[in-house]
Amino acid sequence: MDLDDVVPDADHVTRQSRVIDAPPSVVWEELHRLRLSSLPVTLLLSAVRALPVLLAGRGRRRGGLDRTILDVVPIPELASDPPSHVVFGGVLQAWRLTGGRRPPELDAAGVREWSEPGWVKVGMEFRLTPSLGGTRLTCETRIVATDAGTRRRFGLYWLAVQPGSSAIRWELLTAVAMRAEARSG
């Protein structure tokens, strides 16, 4: 399974990539070990985003700062093929101040076929590919709205959060690279 199986077409796509001087097995391990507590930009931006949810009394703490970064991805893991790729996918109402309605649990086909108005379908993939000099770690996120009104609302939200979203991914790639290269060097 890959990202095309979850969100083949998208309104918004972000893709960050970095070549890491380490073998795929080491990069994979570090991607899965990376703790939220070691990512200050991610912590700050996540706290700002979570504030309205917490103030509304809807926030839940599960494991706190000791969780791995992959444990806090807001959509479920759908497939994993170590040390090649891990795919996440789901539906969200992220632009709503308190996070919107609770999303249903869907498999890849369910996300792909979901058409209820008022939602965005989100797919995210971390892919590791051998590269000259080590391993290329790529993070790609695809988002598509289920209707025109949602596309407009989410588009405005995305204008505000996309720079922070990209900063989180760059921080993650950098942290994985530093840890993997320290182990391999």
Short mmCIF file of the C-alpha atoms (twelve columns), coordinates in Angstrom:
data_MODEL
# 
_entry.id   MODEL 
# 
loop_
_atom_site.group_PDB 
_atom_site.id 
_atom_site.type_symbol 
_atom_site.label_atom_id 
_atom_site.label_alt_id 
_atom_site.label_comp_id 
_atom_site.label_asym_id 
_atom_site.label_seq_id 
_atom_site.Cartn_x 
_atom_site.Cartn_y 
_atom_site.Cartn_z 
_atom_site.pdbx_PDB_model_num 
ATOM 1   C CA . MET A 1   0.000   0.000  0.000  1 
ATOM 2   C CA . ASP A 2   1.146   3.528  -0.695 1 
ATOM 3   C CA . LEU A 3   -0.281  7.040  -0.572 1 
ATOM 4   C CA . ASP A 4   -2.011  6.625  -3.952 1 
ATOM 5   C CA . ASP A 5   -4.187  3.927  -2.372 1 
ATOM 6   C CA . VAL A 6   -5.461  6.399  0.239  1 
ATOM 7   C CA . VAL A 7   -5.602  9.879  -1.386 1 
ATOM 8   C CA . PRO A 8   -4.811  9.547  -5.105 1 
ATOM 9   C CA . ASP A 9   -5.818  13.137 -5.967 1 
ATOM 10  C CA . ALA A 10  -5.366  16.111 -3.672 1 
ATOM 11  C CA . ASP A 11  -6.272  19.762 -3.241 1 
ATOM 12  C CA . HIS A 12  -3.126  20.313 -1.145 1 
ATOM 13  C CA . VAL A 13  0.188   18.437 -1.172 1 
ATOM 14  C CA . THR A 14  3.287   18.965 0.934  1 
ATOM 15  C CA . ARG A 15  6.454   16.981 0.377  1 
ATOM 16  C CA . GLN A 16  9.700   17.283 2.283  1 
ATOM 17  C CA . SER A 17  12.710  15.079 1.694  1 
ATOM 18  C CA . ARG A 18  16.208  14.670 3.032  1 
ATOM 19  C CA . VAL A 19  19.106  12.355 2.266  1 
ATOM 20  C CA . ILE A 20  20.483  10.864 5.477  1 
ATOM 21  C CA . ASP A 21  23.945  9.330  5.696  1 
ATOM 22  C CA . ALA A 22  22.733  6.068  7.255  1 
ATOM 23  C CA . PRO A 23  21.209  2.799  6.056  1 
ATOM 24  C CA . PRO A 24  17.404  2.465  5.794  1 
ATOM 25  C CA . SER A 25  17.182  0.165  8.836  1 
ATOM 26  C CA . VAL A 26  18.799  2.802  11.084 1 
ATOM 27  C CA . VAL A 27  16.695  5.645  9.646  1 
ATOM 28  C CA . TRP A 28  13.547  3.529  10.144 1 
ATOM 29  C CA . GLU A 29  14.438  2.847  13.781 1 
ATOM 30  C CA . GLU A 30  15.119  6.511  14.505 1 
ATOM 31  C CA . LEU A 31  11.892  7.614  12.784 1 
ATOM 32  C CA . HIS A 32  9.965   5.252  15.050 1 
ATOM 33  C CA . ARG A 33  11.921  6.187  18.210 1 
ATOM 34  C CA . LEU A 34  11.717  9.968  17.846 1 
ATOM 35  C CA . ARG A 35  9.882   11.416 20.850 1 
ATOM 36  C CA . LEU A 36  7.609   14.429 20.779 1 
ATOM 37  C CA . SER A 37  9.574   15.842 23.729 1 
ATOM 38  C CA . SER A 38  12.691  16.232 21.542 1 
ATOM 39  C CA . LEU A 39  11.000  18.509 18.976 1 
ATOM 40  C CA . PRO A 40  10.630  22.051 20.403 1 
ATOM 41  C CA . VAL A 41  9.050   23.639 17.297 1 
ATOM 42  C CA . THR A 42  6.564   20.783 17.035 1 
ATOM 43  C CA . LEU A 43  5.713   21.064 20.737 1 
ATOM 44  C CA . LEU A 44  5.105   24.798 20.494 1 
ATOM 45  C CA . LEU A 45  2.976   24.648 17.347 1 
ATOM 46  C CA . SER A 46  1.034   21.620 18.595 1 
ATOM 47  C CA . ALA A 47  0.309   23.397 21.887 1 
ATOM 48  C CA . VAL A 48  -0.999  26.471 20.069 1 
ATOM 49  C CA . ARG A 49  -3.250  24.299 17.883 1 
ATOM 50  C CA . ALA A 50  -4.467  22.214 20.845 1 
ATOM 51  C CA . LEU A 51  -5.334  25.190 23.073 1 
ATOM 52  C CA . PRO A 52  -8.928  25.681 21.820 1 
ATOM 53  C CA . VAL A 53  -9.576  21.943 22.163 1 
ATOM 54  C CA . LEU A 54  -8.227  21.899 25.717 1 
ATOM 55  C CA . LEU A 55  -10.170 25.021 26.688 1 
ATOM 56  C CA . ALA A 56  -13.349 23.394 25.385 1 
ATOM 57  C CA . GLY A 57  -12.661 20.403 27.654 1 
ATOM 58  C CA . ARG A 58  -12.235 18.020 24.743 1 
ATOM 59  C CA . GLY A 59  -8.518  17.349 25.018 1 
ATOM 60  C CA . ARG A 60  -7.190  13.962 26.022 1 
ATOM 61  C CA . ARG A 61  -3.697  13.196 27.228 1 
ATOM 62  C CA . ARG A 62  -2.371  9.839  26.165 1 
ATOM 63  C CA . GLY A 63  1.175   9.316  27.328 1 
ATOM 64  C CA . GLY A 64  2.171   12.983 27.311 1 
ATOM 65  C CA . LEU A 65  5.505   14.076 25.909 1 
ATOM 66  C CA . ASP A 66  6.974   10.555 25.973 1 
ATOM 67  C CA . ARG A 67  4.927   9.558  22.946 1 
ATOM 68  C CA . THR A 68  6.732   9.081  19.675 1 
ATOM 69  C CA . ILE A 69  6.073   11.537 16.887 1 
ATOM 70  C CA . LEU A 70  4.343   8.783  14.898 1 
ATOM 71  C CA . ASP A 71  2.026   8.129  17.873 1 
ATOM 72  C CA . VAL A 72  0.680   11.684 17.666 1 
ATOM 73  C CA . VAL A 73  -0.132  11.736 13.957 1 
ATOM 74  C CA . PRO A 74  -3.829  12.777 13.984 1 
ATOM 75  C CA . ILE A 75  -4.867  10.048 11.536 1 
ATOM 76  C CA . PRO A 76  -4.486  6.273  11.990 1 
ATOM 77  C CA . GLU A 77  -1.647  4.182  10.644 1 
ATOM 78  C CA . LEU A 78  -2.976  2.094  7.762  1 
ATOM 79  C CA . ALA A 79  0.098   0.193  6.583  1 
ATOM 80  C CA . SER A 80  3.720   -0.331 7.459  1 
ATOM 81  C CA . ASP A 81  6.435   -2.091 5.465  1 
ATOM 82  C CA . PRO A 82  9.722   -1.838 7.414  1 
ATOM 83  C CA . PRO A 83  12.128  -0.294 6.480  1 
ATOM 84  C CA . SER A 84  10.414  1.033  3.358  1 
ATOM 85  C CA . HIS A 85  7.350   3.072  4.275  1 
ATOM 86  C CA . VAL A 86  4.550   3.772  6.722  1 
ATOM 87  C CA . VAL A 87  1.184   5.149  5.548  1 
ATOM 88  C CA . PHE A 88  -1.430  7.008  7.579  1 
ATOM 89  C CA . GLY A 89  -4.921  7.990  6.473  1 
ATOM 90  C CA . GLY A 90  -8.248  9.276  7.716  1 
ATOM 91  C CA . VAL A 91  -10.828 12.008 7.587  1 
ATOM 92  C CA . LEU A 92  -10.753 15.167 9.699  1 
ATOM 93  C CA . GLN A 93  -12.428 18.483 10.334 1 
ATOM 94  C CA . ALA A 94  -9.152  20.140 11.297 1 
ATOM 95  C CA . TRP A 95  -10.207 23.686 10.368 1 
ATOM 96  C CA . ARG A 96  -12.878 23.649 13.096 1 
ATOM 97  C CA . LEU A 97  -11.561 25.409 16.190 1 
ATOM 98  C CA . THR A 98  -12.190 22.441 18.495 1 
ATOM 99  C CA . GLY A 99  -11.404 19.744 15.941 1 
ATOM 100 C CA . GLY A 100 -14.903 18.991 14.682 1 
ATOM 101 C CA . ARG A 101 -16.792 15.733 14.948 1 
ATOM 102 C CA . ARG A 102 -15.115 12.472 15.889 1 
ATOM 103 C CA . PRO A 103 -13.981 10.866 12.642 1 
ATOM 104 C CA . PRO A 104 -14.911 7.304  11.743 1 
ATOM 105 C CA . GLU A 105 -12.183 4.658  11.647 1 
ATOM 106 C CA . LEU A 106 -11.589 3.792  8.005  1 
ATOM 107 C CA . ASP A 107 -9.254  1.569  6.054  1 
ATOM 108 C CA . ALA A 108 -7.504  2.846  2.910  1 
ATOM 109 C CA . ALA A 109 -10.483 2.058  0.664  1 
ATOM 110 C CA . GLY A 110 -12.822 3.725  3.157  1 
ATOM 111 C CA . VAL A 111 -10.767 6.934  3.141  1 
ATOM 112 C CA . ARG A 112 -10.483 6.913  -0.646 1 
ATOM 113 C CA . GLU A 113 -14.235 6.418  -1.110 1 
ATOM 114 C CA . TRP A 114 -15.426 8.705  1.731  1 
ATOM 115 C CA . SER A 115 -17.714 11.374 0.301  1 
ATOM 116 C CA . GLU A 116 -19.754 12.764 3.202  1 
ATOM 117 C CA . PRO A 117 -19.732 16.584 2.891  1 
ATOM 118 C CA . GLY A 118 -17.915 18.571 5.560  1 
ATOM 119 C CA . TRP A 119 -14.708 16.541 5.795  1 
ATOM 120 C CA . VAL A 120 -11.194 16.469 4.392  1 
ATOM 121 C CA . LYS A 121 -9.501  13.207 3.526  1 
ATOM 122 C CA . VAL A 122 -5.871  13.153 4.641  1 
ATOM 123 C CA . GLY A 123 -3.100  10.756 3.715  1 
ATOM 124 C CA . MET A 124 0.472   10.923 4.954  1 
ATOM 125 C CA . GLU A 125 3.418   8.728  4.093  1 
ATOM 126 C CA . PHE A 126 6.976   8.420  5.311  1 
ATOM 127 C CA . ARG A 127 9.002   6.666  2.600  1 
ATOM 128 C CA . LEU A 128 12.617  5.517  2.838  1 
ATOM 129 C CA . THR A 129 14.519  4.844  -0.373 1 
ATOM 130 C CA . PRO A 130 18.169  3.947  -0.819 1 
ATOM 131 C CA . SER A 131 20.075  6.902  -2.185 1 
ATOM 132 C CA . LEU A 132 23.635  7.771  -3.024 1 
ATOM 133 C CA . GLY A 133 25.017  8.782  0.330  1 
ATOM 134 C CA . GLY A 134 22.508  6.824  2.405  1 
ATOM 135 C CA . THR A 135 18.748  6.909  2.628  1 
ATOM 136 C CA . ARG A 136 16.248  9.428  1.313  1 
ATOM 137 C CA . LEU A 137 13.517  10.010 3.909  1 
ATOM 138 C CA . THR A 138 10.450  11.645 2.382  1 
ATOM 139 C CA . CYS A 139 7.325   12.854 4.135  1 
ATOM 140 C CA . GLU A 140 4.361   13.535 1.871  1 
ATOM 141 C CA . THR A 141 0.931   14.729 2.970  1 
ATOM 142 C CA . ARG A 142 -2.122  14.916 0.698  1 
ATOM 143 C CA . ILE A 143 -5.432  16.541 1.564  1 
ATOM 144 C CA . VAL A 144 -8.668  16.629 -0.433 1 
ATOM 145 C CA . ALA A 145 -12.022 18.076 0.607  1 
ATOM 146 C CA . THR A 146 -15.257 16.177 0.087  1 
ATOM 147 C CA . ASP A 147 -17.204 19.215 -1.175 1 
ATOM 148 C CA . ALA A 148 -16.716 22.757 -2.489 1 
ATOM 149 C CA . GLY A 149 -17.709 24.531 0.752  1 
ATOM 150 C CA . THR A 150 -15.279 22.474 2.786  1 
ATOM 151 C CA . ARG A 151 -12.592 23.048 0.156  1 
ATOM 152 C CA . ARG A 152 -12.984 26.831 0.642  1 
ATOM 153 C CA . ARG A 153 -13.043 26.650 4.466  1 
ATOM 154 C CA . PHE A 154 -10.117 24.277 4.661  1 
ATOM 155 C CA . GLY A 155 -8.198  26.335 2.065  1 
ATOM 156 C CA . LEU A 156 -8.309  29.369 4.362  1 
ATOM 157 C CA . TYR A 157 -7.245  27.264 7.341  1 
ATOM 158 C CA . TRP A 158 -4.420  25.725 5.275  1 
ATOM 159 C CA . LEU A 159 -3.093  29.179 4.372  1 
ATOM 160 C CA . ALA A 160 -2.602  29.815 8.083  1 
ATOM 161 C CA . VAL A 161 -1.250  26.435 9.209  1 
ATOM 162 C CA . GLN A 162 0.718   25.141 6.206  1 
ATOM 163 C CA . PRO A 163 3.958   26.993 7.093  1 
ATOM 164 C CA . GLY A 164 3.862   25.528 10.601 1 
ATOM 165 C CA . SER A 165 2.976   22.103 9.262  1 
ATOM 166 C CA . SER A 166 5.991   22.210 6.968  1 
ATOM 167 C CA . ALA A 167 8.217   23.444 9.816  1 
ATOM 168 C CA . ILE A 168 7.162   20.425 11.893 1 
ATOM 169 C CA . ARG A 169 8.089   18.050 9.094  1 
ATOM 170 C CA . TRP A 170 11.459  19.726 8.504  1 
ATOM 171 C CA . GLU A 171 12.207  19.542 12.225 1 
ATOM 172 C CA . LEU A 172 11.275  15.849 12.227 1 
ATOM 173 C CA . LEU A 173 13.465  15.060 9.201  1 
ATOM 174 C CA . THR A 174 16.390  16.947 10.751 1 
ATOM 175 C CA . ALA A 175 16.045  15.171 14.107 1 
ATOM 176 C CA . VAL A 176 15.860  11.736 12.450 1 
ATOM 177 C CA . ALA A 177 18.918  12.612 10.324 1 
ATOM 178 C CA . MET A 178 20.960  13.758 13.325 1 
ATOM 179 C CA . ARG A 179 20.171  10.632 15.323 1 
ATOM 180 C CA . ALA A 180 20.633  8.175  12.443 1 
ATOM 181 C CA . GLU A 181 23.900  9.767  11.300 1 
ATOM 182 C CA . ALA A 182 25.259  9.787  14.869 1 
ATOM 183 C CA . ARG A 183 24.622  6.039  15.070 1 
ATOM 184 C CA . SER A 184 26.157  5.352  11.655 1 
ATOM 185 C CA . GLY A 185 29.126  7.692  11.900 1 
# 
